[in-house]
Amino acid sequence: MTVLETESPPADSRKPGRRPTDADGPVVAPAPSSALGRRMRALASSGAWALVGVAVVVALWSMVAVFSPHLPTPLEALASLSGMLRYPFYDAGPNDKGVGLLLLLSLQRVFVGFALAAAVGVPLGFLIGTSPRAWKAANPVMQILRPVSPLAWFPIGLVALSSSPNAAVFVIFITALWPIVVNTAAGASSVPRDHRNVARVFQFGRMAYVRHVLVPHTLPEIVTGLRLSMGIAWMVIVAAEMLASGATGIGSFVWESYNTADLAGVTAAIVLIGFVGVALDSAFLRIGRRVALEEVTV
C-alpha cells in the first residue's frame, strides 16, 4: 500500500517569530475583535428595552388621561414641550423667560449650594472619619439634622438671609451637605492598616499622609457622596423655588403653570427636569468610573 505524503512547510516557517512569505501560501488575516460587536448589541438591547419602558409609561399615561380629562394627554404635553424648546432662551422680562434661561437660573443656584456643601462637607468628613472624638461629637448632631425635610429649612434661610433666592441656595446647601459628609467619613475611616503602617515607616507628615494615602483612598467615596448630593440638590431646587417668591427658575415656572391651569406645561417641565437630572447623574457617574479605573491602575 502506498502512503501519500503531503508536503509541509519547513520547520523554521512554523516558528512563531518568523515572518510569513509567499512560499508559505496565502496569509489569512486574523478575525476582527468582536468586542465592538458585543458593545453595539448591548447598546441596541438597552435602547430597545428603554423604548419598551417608555411605551408602557405613555400607554398608562394615556389611559389615566382618558378617565381624568383634566390631565393632559402625552400629545398635549409633547406639543407644549415643543413650544418651550422653540425659543428656549428668550427674555421678555423678569416674569417671562424661556425655559432654557429658567433651567440655567435653577442650575446656578444648585451649583452654588452644591459647591458650598462640598467645600464644607469634604473637610468635615475627613475630620470625622479620622478622629474618633470628632465622630462621637458630630454623629448625634448629624443623626438629628439629617432626617429633617429640606423645605423645613427654608424659613430659617429666609429669616437669616432676607432673600428668597438666597434661601433656596441655603436649602440646597444644608440638604446636599449630609451625603458628602457621611460618604467622606466612611471612606476616611476605612483606610487599611497596612497603608497607615507604610506611612509610619516612611515617616509621612500629616500633609503627606493626607495627600498620598487618605485622599487617594477616600476619593471614590467622595465622588459617590457628590453624586448623591447633586441628585438631592436638583430635586430640592424645584420645591424651594416654588416656595421662594421672586426666585425665578424652573420650580417657579412649574408653580405658575399650575396656578394658570396649564398642566401640559407642568408635565413638559417635569420631562425637562428629568432629562437634566439624568445628564447631571451621568456626568458624576462617568467621573466615578474614571476615578475607580485610576484607582485600579495605580
C-alpha positions in Angstrom: 0.0 0.0 0.0 1.4 3.4 -1.0 1.1 6.1 1.6 0.7 9.6 0.1 2.7 12.1 1.9 1.7 15.8 1.8 4.4 18.4 1.8 4.6 20.5 4.8 6.4 23.8 5.2 9.9 23.8 6.6 10.1 23.6 10.3 11.5 27.1 10.5 8.5 28.5 8.7 6.3 27.4 11.6 8.2 29.3 14.2 6.1 31.9 16.0 8.6 34.7 15.4 9.1 34.0 11.7 7.5 36.4 9.2 5.4 34.6 6.6 6.5 34.7 3.0 4.8 34.0 -0.3 6.2 30.4 -0.2 4.1 29.7 2.8 0.8 30.2 0.9 -1.9 32.8 1.3 -1.8 34.7 4.6 -5.2 34.7 6.4 -5.8 37.9 8.3 -6.8 37.5 11.9 -10.5 37.8 12.6 -11.5 41.3 13.9 -12.3 41.6 17.5 -15.9 41.0 18.5 -15.7 43.4 21.4 -17.2 46.3 19.3 -19.9 44.0 18.1 -20.8 42.9 21.6 -20.9 46.5 22.7 -23.2 47.5 19.8 -25.5 44.6 20.6 -25.6 45.6 24.3 -26.4 49.2 23.4 -29.1 48.1 21.0 -30.6 45.8 23.6 -30.6 48.6 26.2 -32.2 51.0 23.7 -34.9 48.5 22.8 -35.8 47.9 26.4 -35.8 51.6 27.1 -38.3 52.1 24.3 -40.4 49.4 25.8 -40.4 51.1 29.2 -41.3 54.5 27.6 -44.1 52.9 25.6 -45.5 51.3 28.7 -45.4 54.7 30.6 -47.0 56.5 27.7 -49.8 53.9 27.4 -50.6 54.1 31.1 -50.5 57.9 30.9 -53.0 57.8 28.0 -55.3 55.5 29.9 -55.2 57.7 33.0 -55.9 60.8 30.9 -59.0 59.2 29.4 -60.5 58.7 32.9 -59.3 62.1 34.2 -60.0 64.7 31.5 -58.3 67.4 33.4 -54.9 65.7 32.9 -53.0 66.4 29.7 -52.5 63.6 27.2 -49.0 62.7 26.0 -49.6 64.5 22.7 -50.6 67.7 24.5 -47.5 67.5 26.8 -45.4 66.9 23.7 -46.9 69.9 21.9 -46.2 72.1 25.0 -42.7 70.8 25.2 -42.1 71.6 21.5 -43.3 75.1 22.1 -41.0 75.6 25.0 -38.0 74.4 23.1 -38.7 76.5 20.0 -37.4 79.6 21.7 -35.7 78.4 25.0 -33.6 81.5 25.6 -35.9 84.4 25.0 -36.0 87.1 27.7 -39.1 89.4 27.8 -38.7 90.5 31.4 -38.2 89.0 34.9 -41.5 87.1 34.7 -41.3 86.0 31.1 -38.3 83.9 30.2 -37.6 81.0 28.0 -37.3 77.5 29.6 -33.6 77.4 28.8 -32.9 80.5 30.9 -35.1 79.2 33.7 -33.1 75.9 33.8 -29.8 77.9 33.8 -31.0 80.0 36.7 -32.0 76.9 38.7 -28.7 75.2 37.8 -26.8 78.2 39.0 -28.5 78.0 42.4 -27.9 74.3 42.6 -24.2 74.6 41.8 -23.7 77.4 44.3 -25.3 75.4 47.1 -23.6 72.2 46.0 -20.2 73.9 45.9 -20.7 75.3 49.4 -21.8 71.9 50.6 -18.7 70.2 49.1 -16.4 72.9 50.5 -17.7 72.2 54.0 -18.6 68.6 53.8 -15.3 67.1 52.4 -13.0 68.6 55.1 -15.6 67.8 57.8 -15.9 64.2 56.6 -12.1 63.8 56.7 -12.1 65.1 60.3 -15.0 62.9 61.4 -13.6 59.8 59.7 -10.1 60.2 61.1 -10.9 61.3 64.6 -12.9 59.1 67.0 -13.6 62.1 69.2 -14.9 64.2 66.3 -17.1 61.3 65.3 -18.6 61.0 68.8 -19.3 64.7 68.9 -20.7 65.1 65.4 -22.7 61.8 65.0 -25.6 62.8 67.3 -25.9 66.2 65.5 -26.0 64.5 62.1 -28.5 61.9 63.2 -30.8 64.7 64.4 -30.5 67.1 61.5 -30.1 64.7 58.5 -33.7 63.4 58.5 -35.2 66.9 58.6 -37.2 67.7 55.5 -35.4 70.1 53.1 -38.4 72.5 53.0 -38.3 72.9 56.8 -35.0 74.7 56.4 -36.5 77.3 54.0 -38.0 79.6 56.7 -34.7 79.6 58.6 -32.8 80.6 55.4 -35.3 83.2 54.6 -35.1 84.9 58.0 -31.3 84.6 58.1 -30.6 85.8 54.6 -33.6 88.0 53.9 -33.8 86.8 50.3 -35.9 84.1 48.7 -33.2 83.2 46.1 -30.5 83.0 48.7 -32.8 81.0 51.0 -33.2 78.5 48.1 -29.4 78.2 47.9 -29.3 77.7 51.7 -31.8 74.8 51.4 -29.6 73.2 48.7 -26.5 73.6 50.9 -28.0 72.1 54.0 -29.6 69.2 52.3 -26.6 68.4 50.0 -24.2 68.5 52.9 -25.1 65.2 54.7 -24.3 62.7 51.9 -20.9 64.3 51.3 -20.0 64.2 55.0 -21.3 60.7 55.5 -19.6 59.2 52.5 -16.3 61.0 53.0 -16.2 60.0 56.7 -16.9 56.4 55.7 -14.0 56.4 53.2 -11.6 58.1 55.5 -12.3 55.7 58.4 -11.7 52.7 56.2 -8.1 53.3 55.3 -6.3 49.9 55.6 -4.0 49.4 58.5 -1.2 48.4 56.1 -1.4 51.8 54.4 -1.1 53.6 57.7 1.8 51.4 58.7 3.6 52.2 55.4 3.1 55.9 56.1 4.7 55.5 59.5 7.6 53.6 58.0 8.3 56.4 55.6 7.7 58.9 58.3 5.0 60.8 56.4 4.0 64.1 57.9 0.3 65.0 58.3 0.1 66.7 54.9 2.0 63.9 53.2 -0.3 61.3 54.7 -3.4 63.2 53.6 -2.1 63.7 50.1 -0.6 60.3 49.4 -2.8 58.0 51.5 -6.0 59.5 52.8 -7.3 61.4 49.7 -6.5 58.7 47.1 -8.2 56.0 49.2 -11.2 58.2 50.0 -11.7 59.7 46.5 -14.2 57.1 45.2 -16.4 57.6 48.3 -16.2 61.3 47.9 -17.4 61.1 44.3 -20.2 58.9 45.4 -21.3 61.4 48.0 -21.1 64.2 45.5 -23.2 62.3 43.1 -25.9 61.6 45.7 -25.8 65.3 46.8 -26.2 66.6 43.3 -29.2 64.4 42.8 -30.8 65.6 46.0 -30.0 69.2 45.2 -31.6 69.0 41.8 -34.8 67.5 43.3 -34.9 70.1 46.1 -34.4 73.2 44.0 -37.8 72.7 42.3 -39.7 72.7 45.7 -37.5 75.5 47.1 -38.3 77.7 44.1 -42.0 77.0 44.5 -41.8 78.5 48.0 -39.4 81.3 47.1 -41.4 84.2 45.7 -39.1 86.1 43.4 -36.7 83.2 42.7 -37.2 82.8 39.0 -36.4 79.3 37.9 -37.9 76.0 36.6 -39.6 75.4 40.0 -41.4 78.8 39.9 -42.4 78.0 36.3 -44.0 74.8 37.4 -45.9 76.5 40.1 -47.1 79.4 37.9 -48.1 76.9 35.2 -50.2 75.0 37.8 -51.8 78.3 39.0 -52.8 79.1 35.4 -54.2 75.6 34.9 -51.5 74.8 32.3 -51.0 71.2 33.2 -49.5 70.4 29.9 -46.7 73.0 30.7 -46.3 71.4 34.1 -45.8 67.9 32.5 -43.4 69.3 29.9 -41.4 70.9 32.6 -41.3 67.6 34.5 -39.9 65.9 31.5 -37.2 68.6 31.1 -36.3 68.4 34.8 -35.9 64.6 34.4 -33.6 64.9 31.4 -31.4 67.5 33.2 -31.2 65.2 36.2 -30.2 62.3 34.0 -27.4 64.4 32.5 -26.1 65.5 35.8 -26.1 62.0 37.2 -24.4 60.6 34.1 -21.6 63.2 34.4 -20.9 62.2 38.0 -21.2 58.5 37.1 -18.5 59.0 34.4 -16.3 60.8 36.9 -16.8 58.0 39.4 -15.9 55.3 36.8 -12.7 57.2 35.8 -11.7 57.6 39.5 -12.3 53.9 40.0 -10.3 53.0 36.9 -7.4 55.1 38.1 -7.6 53.5 41.5 -7.2 50.1 39.9 -4.4 51.0 37.6 -2.5 52.6 40.5 
